[in-house]
Amino acid sequence: VAGEKTTDILFESISERSKHEDFLRRAVDFLVERVVFGRSNRSSKVVEWAAPEEIKKIIDLKPREGPVSHEQLLTFMADVARYSVNTAHPYFVNQLFSSVDPYGLIGQWLTDALNPSVYTFEVAPVFTIMEEEVLREMRKIVGWTGGDGDGIFCPGGSISNGYAISCARFHHFPEIKTKGVYAVPNLILFTSELAHYSTKKMASFMGIGTDNCITVKADKYGRMDVRDLESKVLDAINEGSAPFMVTATSGTTVFGAFDPLLPISTVCKKYNLWLHVDAAWGGGALMSRKHKHLLKGIELADSVTWNPHKLLAAPQQCSTFLTRHKHLLAEGHSSNAQYLFQKDKFYDTSYDTGDKHIQCGRRADVLKFWFMWKAKGSEGFEKHIDKVFENASYFLEHIRHREGFKLVLEKPECTNVMFWYIPRCLRGCENEPGYMERLHKVAPKIKEKMIKEGCMMVTYQPQGSLTNFFRIVFQNSALEHKDMIYFANEFERLGAD
Ligand code: ABU
């Protein structure tokens, strides 16, 4: 109906309420029928490609002075959905997240309908204690006795890794909180050259500086070289700097490599360094009896980043920072704002957990994960993990023996499979001049074709001296073996000369 008012507060009057109710029901029907179920079948496109200028023409993106009708809003919904990437699609294997878990989705919708902000018990009673329970269980799974320690849900793994730096720094130099970087020595942290870029970025954000984030060599499997770590720690000490932490990775972004945590923790102990494990990607493997050995030694860490929105397939975003040090988050970050964290409230204010965050307002990212966990149980997560690992190994073995595919890593540790697709015209030309330059151009060309057709979505990248290669990520346990064959066939089709 043209000209319907859409700007009033919901449920203002009975007539307003019925209009809004009608709109909400139609919108939710649209979401369930068209967005959730209408786009996840294999015959639909992963993406309806449109260039930025086309999108601007198709969707009136500018906020306007006056309201539009509910019909128009429903049309906007359809257009937004149509030109958004269908990350629930089985052939979206581009990133370290994918799929839409029905329980996670409902948890997310319930969160949004309740619209909480998790800082005080009075405003978010259920979520406050739900966070504590879920985080305690995760700490138990990490291996800290009784799940003791502390933790928080963060907006993404980069921020979780930043919390690690902040806690490590405060642990070693508590004066940082009041006196700042002026009061502490030249701090140095270490991470692998293949670690996620967030550690460098957060080092810069926190005034430590990227030059003081020393990168440690990785071996041919992508794992941190512990001898290089120790020698770089010694260099830093000899130069008069103050090494204070190591960020190891369990599941590197591109190779999916797991750093050797036991020897790294020995180095950390020897030189009194905080050990943080960025298990944003690989942490989910802890849920599987078969695969948790990959993170052997994680229980020796001081802190861990673990993102359930990655390997465990919770909806975006769901990232956690866990530490075995009980009071450090609060001691390092609290500022006791009296308007919010009054100590003379009538209830136990230790449940007002928000002051340990650097955020004030904060989404309740816990509910979707908790809801999934209730719906599937830990055993459901275990089955999911075992399935995605099995899919990855099936695909790996399939392309290992298929003409035109060349593996980057013969034996990847996680569910990332990296390979070059070599078109016929380049086969047998490995020793010719210009071969690498030509191979480098293959992946972007195939990617362009796949996106424009919408037949699948797989990312590519160079790494170090390695020319552009594809990385396919198995993270959706709804995939079947026939899908692995589909991917390989599609590379062959798109890569035909
Ligand atoms: N944490 C970033 C992951 C990016 C990716 O999916 O490759």
Residues whose N, C-alpha, C, O or C-beta is under 5 A from the ligand:
A	BS01	ABU	N94 Q95 L96 F97 T253
